[in-house]
Amino acid sequence: MKHFCFLPLFSLMTNRMTIGTPSPHTDIQSRGWWHWLPASWHPFIYLARLDRPIGWWLLLLPGWWSIALGAPSLGAMVWIMMLFLVGAIATRAAGCIINDMWDRRLDQRVARTSARPLADGTISMLQAGLFLLMLGLIGLFILFQLPVLAIYVGLAAAPLVVLYPLAKRVTWFPQFVLGLTFSWGVFLGWVAVTGTLPDQSIMLIYAGCAAWVFGYDTIYAIQDMQDDRIVGVKSSALAFAHNIKAGVASAYCLAIGLIATGLLGFDHQPFVAAWFGLAGMAVHLGHQIWRLQSDDAVLALALFKSNRNAGLLLVAGLVLDRLLAI
């Protein structure tokens, strides 16, 4: 993919822009690889959360599960996985921009998000819109490398991406909407490698993934509980209150149970490593629940980020089974 075609637009967007310095309380990372890039680009890195890769990892992993399950060959599996990697980074970045466009006023009132570029005025809505367009074009380019049916399935997720920021205003469980959104890769990955609509087993894995997302995003929401009460934002962390451990544990148990039931539907595949991978994921999630404390925001963020490793355990098992079958 040729990124140079976007540079003139990017230069126009960054012209005469004032660069803000992240304040100590913000979730923006103050140092990182992006500081090798021009300073005028940094607010766009923060806006797209490119300084925090955990988001695109969690968006990517469900797609990798179903790609490993359905790919007709090892070469096809690796190729589609790489396309999904680029697509997940672009899509997650676009979703973050949409979220911040919806929430820029709320973000100004929450300590952790007040220094985000749209909230503190570092980037204008026009600049954010142009950046969103650029990322959308990248995502569409990746999507159009897939079969036609996969293109339709990918586009079908757009309403969920747009509506998630609204969910926190109308329901105590916006994490459920996020679960449906972040798990969409299960469907898209399957269609991308098989050219067929998901069967019952994939539907069960999708449901299990949605429960997993619900659980880890409830942990993430612990960081903002005090501010959310003040500004009126709803979350499952607030809904569960002092029963957060039980709520997250229920979601995680449901996730493992549904994913396991989905894998049982692939009785034609000799799973060995995949079951070890799922068991490792279950142990990892159990360890999260054991450590979880509803009044420790720093720990909540660390536990949330550790879900990348939880999902990778299942990826490793599924890929290893494919390698052993060669």
C-alpha positions in Angstrom: 0.0 0.0 0.0 1.4 3.4 -1.0 1.0 5.9 1.9 2.8 8.7 0.2 -0.4 9.7 -1.6 -1.8 11.0 1.7 1.1 13.1 2.7 0.0 16.4 1.0 -3.4 16.1 2.7 -1.7 15.3 6.0 0.6 18.4 5.7 -2.4 20.6 5.0 -4.1 19.2 8.1 -1.1 19.9 10.4 -0.4 23.4 9.1 -0.2 26.0 11.8 -1.5 23.6 14.5 -0.6 24.2 18.1 0.8 21.2 19.8 -0.4 20.5 23.3 1.6 18.8 26.0 -0.1 15.8 27.7 -0.9 16.5 31.3 0.2 14.1 34.0 -3.3 12.7 34.6 -4.1 11.8 31.0 -4.1 8.4 29.3 -1.9 9.8 26.5 1.7 8.4 26.5 4.2 11.2 26.8 7.1 9.4 25.0 7.4 6.7 22.3 8.4 5.8 18.8 6.3 8.6 17.3 8.6 11.3 18.6 10.9 10.4 15.7 8.1 11.9 13.5 7.5 15.6 13.0 6.0 17.3 16.1 3.0 18.4 14.2 2.0 14.8 13.6 1.9 13.9 17.3 -1.7 15.1 18.1 -2.9 12.8 15.3 -1.0 9.9 16.8 -2.8 10.6 20.1 -6.2 11.1 18.4 -5.9 7.7 16.7 -4.5 6.1 19.8 -1.5 4.9 17.8 0.5 5.5 21.0 -1.6 2.7 22.7 -1.6 -0.4 20.5 -3.7 -2.5 22.9 -6.9 -1.3 21.2 -6.0 -2.6 17.7 -4.6 -5.8 19.2 -8.0 -6.5 20.9 -9.8 -5.7 17.6 -7.5 -7.9 15.6 -7.4 -11.1 17.7 -11.0 -12.3 17.1 -10.4 -12.1 13.4 -7.2 -14.1 13.8 -9.1 -16.9 15.6 -11.5 -17.5 12.8 -8.9 -17.1 10.1 -6.8 -19.8 11.7 -9.9 -22.0 11.9 -11.1 -21.6 8.3 -8.1 -20.8 6.1 -7.8 -23.3 3.3 -4.0 -23.2 3.4 -1.1 -21.9 5.5 -0.2 -19.3 2.9 -3.8 -18.0 2.8 -3.9 -17.8 6.6 -0.7 -15.7 6.8 -1.8 -13.4 4.0 -5.2 -12.7 5.4 -3.8 -12.3 8.9 -1.5 -9.6 7.6 -4.3 -7.8 5.8 -6.3 -7.9 9.0 -3.4 -6.5 11.0 -3.3 -3.4 8.8 -7.0 -3.2 8.7 -7.4 -3.4 12.5 -4.9 -0.6 13.1 -6.8 1.7 10.6 -10.2 0.7 11.8 -9.5 1.1 15.4 -7.9 4.5 14.8 -11.0 5.6 12.8 -13.3 4.3 15.6 -11.3 6.3 18.2 -11.8 9.5 16.1 -15.5 8.9 15.8 -15.7 8.3 19.6 -13.8 11.5 20.4 -16.0 13.5 18.0 -19.1 12.3 19.9 -17.5 12.7 23.3 -15.3 15.8 23.0 -17.5 17.8 25.5 -17.7 14.9 27.9 -13.9 14.2 27.7 -13.2 17.8 28.8 -14.9 16.9 32.1 -13.1 13.6 32.7 -9.5 13.8 34.1 -8.2 10.8 32.1 -9.5 12.1 28.8 -9.3 15.9 29.2 -6.0 16.2 27.3 -7.2 14.3 24.2 -6.7 16.4 21.1 -10.3 17.2 20.3 -11.2 17.8 24.0 -8.4 20.4 24.5 -8.7 21.9 21.1 -5.3 20.8 19.8 -7.1 19.4 16.7 -10.2 20.9 15.1 -13.2 18.9 14.0 -12.3 19.6 10.4 -8.8 18.2 10.8 -10.2 15.2 12.6 -12.7 14.7 9.9 -10.0 14.8 7.2 -7.9 12.3 9.2 -10.9 10.1 9.6 -11.4 10.2 5.8 -7.8 9.2 5.2 -8.1 6.2 7.6 -11.4 5.2 6.1 -9.7 5.0 2.6 -7.0 2.8 4.0 -9.6 0.6 5.6 -11.6 0.4 2.4 -8.4 -0.5 0.5 -7.8 -3.4 2.8 -11.4 -4.5 2.7 -11.5 -4.6 -1.0 -8.7 -7.1 -1.1 -11.2 -9.6 0.4 -14.0 -11.6 -1.3 -17.1 -9.7 -2.2 -19.2 -11.3 0.6 -16.5 -10.3 3.1 -16.8 -6.7 1.9 -20.5 -6.7 2.7 -19.9 -8.2 6.1 -17.2 -5.7 6.9 -19.4 -2.7 5.9 -22.2 -4.1 8.0 -20.2 -3.4 11.1 -20.2 0.4 10.4 -23.4 1.2 12.3 -22.0 -0.5 15.5 -18.8 1.6 15.2 -20.8 4.8 14.9 -23.4 4.0 17.6 -21.1 2.7 20.4 -20.3 6.2 21.7 -24.1 6.9 21.9 -24.7 3.7 23.9 -23.0 5.0 27.0 -25.6 7.8 27.1 -28.7 5.5 27.0 -27.7 2.2 28.7 -25.8 1.1 31.7 -24.2 -1.6 29.6 -22.5 0.1 26.6 -19.8 -2.6 27.0 -22.3 -5.0 25.4 -22.4 -2.8 22.3 -18.6 -2.7 22.3 -18.5 -6.5 22.6 -20.7 -6.8 19.4 -18.4 -4.3 17.6 -15.0 -5.6 18.6 -16.0 -9.2 18.0 -17.1 -8.6 14.4 -13.7 -9.8 13.2 -14.8 -13.3 14.0 -17.4 -13.1 11.3 -15.2 -11.1 8.9 -12.2 -13.4 9.3 -14.3 -16.5 8.6 -16.0 -15.0 5.5 -12.6 -13.7 4.2 -11.0 -17.2 4.2 -14.0 -19.4 3.4 -16.2 -17.2 1.2 -19.2 -18.5 3.2 -21.4 -17.0 5.9 -20.7 -18.1 9.5 -22.1 -21.3 10.7 -23.4 -22.1 14.2 -19.9 -22.8 15.6 -18.6 -19.4 14.4 -21.7 -17.8 15.9 -21.0 -19.3 19.2 -17.4 -18.2 19.1 -18.6 -14.7 18.2 -20.9 -14.7 21.2 -18.1 -15.9 23.4 -15.8 -13.2 22.1 -18.5 -10.5 22.8 -18.7 -11.8 26.4 -14.9 -11.6 26.7 -15.0 -8.0 25.4 -17.8 -7.1 27.9 -15.6 -8.4 30.7 -12.4 -6.7 29.9 -14.1 -3.4 29.0 -15.9 -3.4 32.4 -12.4 -3.6 33.9 -11.3 -0.7 31.7 -14.3 1.3 32.9 -13.1 1.1 36.5 -10.7 3.9 35.7 -13.5 6.5 35.1 -16.1 5.5 37.7 -15.8 8.6 39.8 -15.8 11.0 36.8 -18.6 9.0 35.0 -20.8 9.5 38.0 -20.3 13.2 37.9 -20.9 13.7 34.2 -23.7 11.2 33.8 -21.9 8.6 31.6 -23.2 5.0 32.1 -21.0 1.9 32.3 -21.2 -1.7 33.4 -18.6 -0.9 36.1 -21.0 1.6 37.7 -24.0 -0.8 37.2 -22.2 -3.6 39.0 -20.8 -1.2 41.7 -19.4 -3.4 44.4 -20.2 -6.6 42.5 -17.7 -5.9 39.7 -15.7 -9.1 40.4 -18.8 -11.2 40.1 -19.9 -9.4 36.9 -16.5 -9.8 35.2 -16.2 -13.4 36.3 -19.7 -14.2 34.9 -18.7 -12.6 31.6 -15.4 -14.5 31.4 -16.9 -17.8 32.3 -19.6 -17.3 29.6 -16.9 -16.4 27.1 -14.8 -19.5 27.7 -17.9 -21.7 27.7 -19.2 -20.4 24.4 -15.8 -20.4 22.7 -15.3 -24.0 23.8 -18.7 -25.0 22.6 -18.0 -23.4 19.3 -14.7 -25.3 18.9 -16.5 -28.5 19.6 -18.5 -27.9 16.4 -15.3 -28.4 14.4 -15.2 -32.1 15.0 -13.4 -32.6 11.6 -10.4 -30.8 12.9 -8.0 -32.6 15.3 -7.6 -29.8 17.9 -4.9 -30.4 20.5 -2.9 -27.2 20.9 -6.1 -25.1 20.6 -7.5 -26.7 23.7 -4.3 -25.9 25.6 -4.5 -22.4 24.2 -8.1 -22.0 25.4 -7.2 -23.4 28.8 -4.3 -21.0 29.1 -6.7 -18.1 28.2 -9.1 -19.3 30.9 -6.4 -19.4 33.5 -5.2 -15.9 32.5 -8.8 -14.6 32.8 -9.1 -16.3 36.2 -6.0 -14.6 37.4 -7.4 -11.2 36.3 -10.5 -11.8 38.4 -8.4 -12.9 41.4 -6.4 -9.6 41.2 -9.2 -7.2 40.3 -10.0 -4.4 42.7 -12.8 -1.9 42.0 -10.9 1.0 43.6 -7.5 0.5 41.9 -7.5 2.3 38.5 -3.8 1.6 37.8 -4.3 -2.1 38.3 -7.5 -2.0 36.2 -5.6 -0.6 33.2 -2.8 -3.2 33.6 -5.3 -6.0 33.8 -7.2 -4.6 30.8 -4.0 -4.5 28.7 -3.1 -8.1 29.7 -6.1 -9.3 27.6 -3.8 -9.1 24.5 -1.9 -12.0 25.9 -5.0 -13.9 26.9 -6.3 -13.7 23.3 -2.9 -14.5 21.8 -2.8 -17.8 23.8 -5.8 -19.0 21.8 -4.3 -17.7 18.5 -1.1 -19.6 19.3 -3.0 -22.8 19.9 -5.1 -22.6 16.7 -2.0 -21.7 14.6 0.1 -24.5 16.1 -2.6 -27.0 15.2 -2.5 -25.8 11.6 1.2 -26.2 11.5 1.1 -29.7 13.1 -1.5 -30.7 10.4 0.9 -30.0 7.5 
